Amino acid sequence: MPKDRGQRYHDETRYHRHRMPREGGFRLEDPEPFKTYPNPLSVVELPPPDEEGGMPLWTALSGRRSRRDYSDRPITRQQLSQLIWGSYGVSGRYGAYYLRTAPSAGALYPVETYVVVNSVQEVEPGLYHYNPLKHHLEQLKKEELGQALARACLGQGMVATASVVFVWTAIAARSQWKYGERSFRYIYMDAGHIGENLYLSAEALRLGCCGVGAFYDDEVNQVIGVDGKEETVIYLGTVGSLH
Ligand SMILES: Cc1cc2nc3c(=O)[nH]c(=O)nc-3n(C[C@H](O)[C@H](O)[C@H](O)COP(=O)(O)O)c2cc1C
């Protein structure tokens, strides 16, 4: 049977002990490690997250499930802050590197976090980009996007009924200068860590969470306003209150 593109990618990016690929090699310029939007519609400050205590880890792990049925009770701004920090916030520093709650290959952090807010107390519905250095949200759109995003996710209703939807994009260049064609392996591994962090953070707050891998890429990119080339959606996660 002929190999599909996924198998070929995996085969062609293998490391061999005596035949290592020449990594990187197509860096044009140093990619910026953080994206910021200089002229957001507004900035939403997030309260400092709790970095200690909370639900014991084993309790969160054993209780975690994908939950898709949400009540219409909005989550709080404090909970949103905790979810964002818990999934991919800054938790330390090593020289020039700002380390995060999720590990990242080479500490390059190619993933960006956007949130589509449907119903969060004290936060207007709309699209926001997360600034991890400042732990605040940059508002990019001021409209209800839940239905449009749900349509872009193959009509999955939970995307519209969730309080907030995390949309994770990749800026592959941040990884490619170092890892070349192997980058996408690492980018998806990074996304998996971030996704599980969101699941566990939601569980610790007794909220429901579900990862979303089924989406029309171009349509999600359009909703969040990225070009699909330099930056493209790779994964989403919904969070909402439980009944
Ligand atoms: C990468 C990935 C993509 C997923 N995509 C979707 C999705 O698009 N829609 C959905 O309802 N669940 C999705 N899920 C959730 C899985 O269906 C769920 O994790 C699986 O059924 C196991 O159930 P559990 O998470 O409750 O243990 C996804 C999970 C992962 C890890």
The ligand as an SDF file (V2000), in Angstrom:
LIG
                    3D

 31 33  0  0  0  0  0  0  0  0999 V2000
   -6.2770   15.8950   19.5650 C   0  0  0  0  0  0  0  0  0  0  0  0
   -7.6900   15.7090   20.0330 C   0  0  0  0  0  0  0  0  0  0  0  0
   -8.7240   16.1620   19.2400 C   0  0  0  0  0  0  0  0  0  0  0  0
  -10.0390   16.0310   19.6790 C   0  0  0  0  0  0  0  0  0  0  0  0
  -11.0490   16.5480   18.9140 N   0  0  0  0  0  0  0  0  0  0  0  0
  -12.3160   16.4680   19.3490 C   0  0  0  0  0  0  0  0  0  0  0  0
  -13.3580   17.0750   18.6020 C   0  0  0  0  0  0  0  0  0  0  0  0
  -13.1460   17.7270   17.5750 O   0  0  0  0  0  0  0  0  0  0  0  0
  -14.6280   16.9540   19.0890 N   0  0  0  0  0  0  0  0  0  0  0  0
  -14.9060   16.2730   20.2460 C   0  0  0  0  0  0  0  0  0  0  0  0
  -16.0650   16.2190   20.6300 O   0  0  0  0  0  0  0  0  0  0  0  0
  -13.9190   15.6960   20.9850 N   0  0  0  0  0  0  0  0  0  0  0  0
  -12.6420   15.7770   20.5690 C   0  0  0  0  0  0  0  0  0  0  0  0
  -11.6320   15.2510   21.3300 N   0  0  0  0  0  0  0  0  0  0  0  0
  -11.9260   14.5690   22.6070 C   0  0  0  0  0  0  0  0  0  0  0  0
  -11.8300   13.0340   22.4550 C   0  0  0  0  0  0  0  0  0  0  0  0
  -12.9570   12.5660   21.7700 O   0  0  0  0  0  0  0  0  0  0  0  0
  -11.7250   12.4080   23.8700 C   0  0  0  0  0  0  0  0  0  0  0  0
  -10.5090   12.8110   24.4580 O   0  0  0  0  0  0  0  0  0  0  0  0
  -11.7890   10.8800   23.8170 C   0  0  0  0  0  0  0  0  0  0  0  0
  -13.0570   10.4450   23.3950 O   0  0  0  0  0  0  0  0  0  0  0  0
  -11.4700   10.2610   25.1760 C   0  0  0  0  0  0  0  0  0  0  0  0
  -12.3850   10.7070   26.1460 O   0  0  0  0  0  0  0  0  0  0  0  0
  -11.9320   11.4970   27.4660 P   0  0  0  0  0  0  0  0  0  0  0  0
  -11.1730   12.7280   27.0410 O   0  0  0  0  0  0  0  0  0  0  0  0
  -13.2250   11.8610   28.1620 O   0  0  0  0  0  0  0  0  0  0  0  0
  -11.0860   10.6080   28.3090 O   0  0  0  0  0  0  0  0  0  0  0  0
  -10.3120   15.3960   20.9260 C   0  0  0  0  0  0  0  0  0  0  0  0
   -9.2540   14.9620   21.7230 C   0  0  0  0  0  0  0  0  0  0  0  0
   -7.9700   15.1410   21.2960 C   0  0  0  0  0  0  0  0  0  0  0  0
   -6.8290   14.6980   22.1930 C   0  0  0  0  0  0  0  0  0  0  0  0
  1  2  1  0
  2  3  1  0
  2 30  2  0
  3  4  2  0
  4  5  1  0
  4 28  1  0
  5  6  2  0
  6  7  1  0
  6 13  1  0
  7  8  2  0
  7  9  1  0
  9 10  1  0
 10 11  2  0
 10 12  1  0
 12 13  2  0
 13 14  1  0
 14 15  1  0
 14 28  1  0
 15 16  1  0
 16 17  1  0
 16 18  1  0
 18 19  1  0
 18 20  1  0
 20 21  1  0
 20 22  1  0
 22 23  1  0
 23 24  1  0
 24 25  2  0
 24 26  1  0
 24 27  1  0
 28 29  2  0
 29 30  1  0
 30 31  1  0
M  END
$$$$
